[in-house]
Amino acid sequence: MFTKARIAGHPIHPMLVAFPIALYVATVVGLLAHIGTHDPFWYRVAMYSNFAAVGMALVAAIPGFIDLMTSVPARTRARATGFRHATFNVLALALFAVSGYMLYRNAGGNLNPAVGQYGLDTTAPLVLALAGIASTLVAGWLGWTMVQTHHVGIKPTRFDRVGVAPEDLDDLDEIPDQPEPPPATAGSYTVTSTSFRQ
């Protein structure tokens, strides 16, 4: 099932999903760094990473939706897996959208004169972000299943290429089946004769 949303034969959705995933992780890392250092810089890193993650997730969802609705046949296990994959991705997107809103709302903070630091609430955004990461992991597992098990987005194998050298083949499935050697049994060996000339 070759993808419809592609550039020069390469599926677009797998190329784009790396961006929101990396930015989701950057959000969590920024929040943890802020908790550890109380430095507002890390709070801003988390907030802007969160905003960028939501934006890139929306961009990546467009070719993913096109692939799901046009490349995957209806009433198949691949389509069911695709809908579960999409559901967990949308859940992660929603969790990070709420987290980003809370980070933005709390960005003003309250200055604590006793310690000279702003109190920037990170508890709820961190919990939401961690839940979003968990949802993304499940979505990634289902995405892997779509590619590796259901072969969604994979260029179809051509079995009409007879006599083509292995180095000229794009797909390893196109290599003709080679007869496998018989399995060796314990205690058996093969004797070959060798002739010597005087």
Legacy VTK file of the C-alpha trace (Angstrom):
# vtk DataFile Version 3.0
C-alpha trace
ASCII
DATASET POLYDATA
POINTS 198 float
0.000 0.000 0.000
2.042 2.898 -1.286
1.340 6.253 0.323
-0.415 8.995 -1.634
1.178 11.859 0.341
4.805 11.642 -0.770
7.679 13.678 -2.173
9.969 12.039 -4.737
8.592 8.666 -3.672
9.208 9.245 0.044
6.220 9.311 2.454
5.789 12.745 4.061
4.156 11.707 7.338
7.111 9.648 8.668
9.447 12.511 7.771
7.444 15.031 9.800
6.570 13.052 12.931
10.138 13.296 14.226
9.646 17.022 14.859
6.697 16.904 17.282
8.203 13.887 19.036
11.500 15.713 19.613
9.662 18.847 20.734
7.427 16.859 23.101
10.581 15.491 24.741
12.147 18.967 24.803
9.068 20.230 26.651
9.453 17.620 29.372
13.214 18.192 29.613
12.674 21.940 29.910
10.116 21.492 32.687
12.375 19.121 34.601
15.318 21.509 34.186
13.182 24.357 35.513
12.125 22.293 38.504
15.758 21.475 39.220
17.187 24.976 38.728
14.220 27.370 39.216
15.634 29.267 36.248
12.855 30.964 34.197
14.927 30.296 31.058
14.042 26.597 31.201
10.388 27.452 31.746
10.452 29.488 28.526
12.261 26.646 26.726
9.498 24.257 27.791
6.730 26.679 26.831
8.088 27.462 23.362
8.927 23.802 22.733
5.355 22.957 23.673
3.941 25.542 21.252
6.206 24.316 18.443
5.315 20.688 19.199
1.600 21.366 18.862
2.145 23.250 15.606
4.333 20.539 14.083
1.949 17.804 15.235
-0.844 19.539 13.339
1.354 19.793 10.237
2.355 16.099 10.471
-1.274 15.081 10.927
-2.279 16.359 7.481
-0.339 13.830 5.348
-1.060 11.168 7.964
-4.796 11.751 7.563
-4.448 11.718 3.760
-2.607 8.388 3.924
-5.152 6.867 6.293
-8.165 7.865 4.232
-6.765 7.256 0.727
-4.003 4.640 0.969
-5.388 2.171 3.513
-8.313 0.024 2.343
-11.501 0.186 4.391
-12.523 -2.713 6.634
-8.976 -4.000 7.019
-6.820 -4.584 10.089
-4.460 -1.955 8.728
-7.251 0.659 8.734
-8.237 -0.288 12.312
-4.616 0.005 13.426
-4.387 3.336 11.608
-7.391 4.731 13.473
-5.909 3.638 16.809
-2.606 5.238 15.806
-4.415 8.473 14.943
-6.436 8.403 18.173
-3.364 8.200 20.391
-1.655 10.926 18.365
-4.668 13.209 18.735
-4.770 12.447 22.465
-1.094 13.421 22.776
-1.766 16.583 20.795
-4.682 17.513 23.051
-2.666 16.888 26.218
0.189 19.055 24.984
-2.229 21.753 23.815
-3.677 21.985 27.328
-0.177 21.870 28.810
0.938 24.706 26.529
-2.084 26.791 27.477
-1.336 26.302 31.170
2.321 27.186 30.691
1.336 30.362 28.862
-1.263 31.280 31.465
1.229 30.785 34.303
4.126 32.488 32.494
3.691 35.750 34.428
4.436 34.006 37.707
4.498 35.573 41.142
7.720 36.998 42.501
8.633 35.566 45.888
10.553 38.384 47.640
12.024 35.990 50.196
14.047 34.101 47.597
13.935 36.560 44.707
12.459 33.971 42.334
9.299 33.747 40.306
6.897 30.993 41.241
6.133 29.332 37.908
3.718 26.445 38.319
4.935 23.383 36.438
3.105 20.553 38.202
0.012 20.189 36.033
1.814 20.927 32.736
4.454 18.317 33.567
1.837 15.679 34.375
0.003 16.441 31.126
3.251 16.378 29.142
4.282 13.018 30.617
0.850 11.607 29.764
1.293 13.012 26.251
4.670 11.286 25.940
3.081 7.990 27.026
0.337 8.433 24.425
2.970 9.219 21.789
4.839 5.999 22.626
1.665 3.965 22.094
1.004 5.827 18.832
4.577 5.122 17.726
4.171 1.424 18.448
0.999 1.346 16.357
2.716 3.323 13.587
5.530 0.771 13.570
2.900 -1.977 13.265
1.358 -0.232 10.268
4.696 -0.117 8.457
6.296 -3.402 9.516
3.214 -5.633 9.701
0.677 -4.059 7.324
3.275 -2.470 4.968
1.447 0.859 4.807
3.533 3.453 2.983
5.797 0.829 1.462
6.582 0.777 -2.246
5.127 -2.447 -3.681
7.514 -5.267 -4.504
7.959 -6.054 -8.191
8.200 -9.751 -8.931
8.574 -9.245 -12.687
12.276 -8.346 -12.466
13.776 -11.691 -13.365
17.498 -11.906 -13.935
18.318 -8.535 -12.366
21.580 -8.408 -10.452
21.081 -8.154 -6.653
22.945 -4.847 -6.507
20.399 -3.339 -8.936
17.357 -4.304 -6.845
15.637 -1.777 -4.588
13.662 -4.305 -2.569
15.196 -7.365 -0.903
11.908 -9.205 -1.455
12.706 -9.154 -5.188
15.724 -11.437 -4.727
14.738 -14.923 -5.950
14.412 -17.566 -3.291
17.614 -19.534 -2.900
17.398 -23.157 -1.881
18.463 -23.454 1.719
21.143 -26.006 2.560
19.882 -29.011 4.489
20.263 -28.572 8.230
23.266 -30.255 9.756
22.519 -33.014 12.224
24.509 -33.619 15.360
27.400 -36.006 14.871
27.216 -36.004 11.078
29.895 -34.824 8.721
30.607 -34.855 5.010
33.708 -36.414 3.517
34.983 -35.048 0.246
37.585 -36.813 -1.846
40.655 -35.008 -2.952
42.965 -36.345 -5.627
46.675 -35.739 -5.599
48.812 -35.831 -8.662
52.462 -36.964 -8.502
LINES 1 199
198 0 1 2 3 4 5 6 7 8 9 10 11 12 13 14 15 16 17 18 19 20 21 22 23 24 25 26 27 28 29 30 31 32 33 34 35 36 37 38 39 40 41 42 43 44 45 46 47 48 49 50 51 52 53 54 55 56 57 58 59 60 61 62 63 64 65 66 67 68 69 70 71 72 73 74 75 76 77 78 79 80 81 82 83 84 85 86 87 88 89 90 91 92 93 94 95 96 97 98 99 100 101 102 103 104 105 106 107 108 109 110 111 112 113 114 115 116 117 118 119 120 121 122 123 124 125 126 127 128 129 130 131 132 133 134 135 136 137 138 139 140 141 142 143 144 145 146 147 148 149 150 151 152 153 154 155 156 157 158 159 160 161 162 163 164 165 166 167 168 169 170 171 172 173 174 175 176 177 178 179 180 181 182 183 184 185 186 187 188 189 190 191 192 193 194 195 196 197
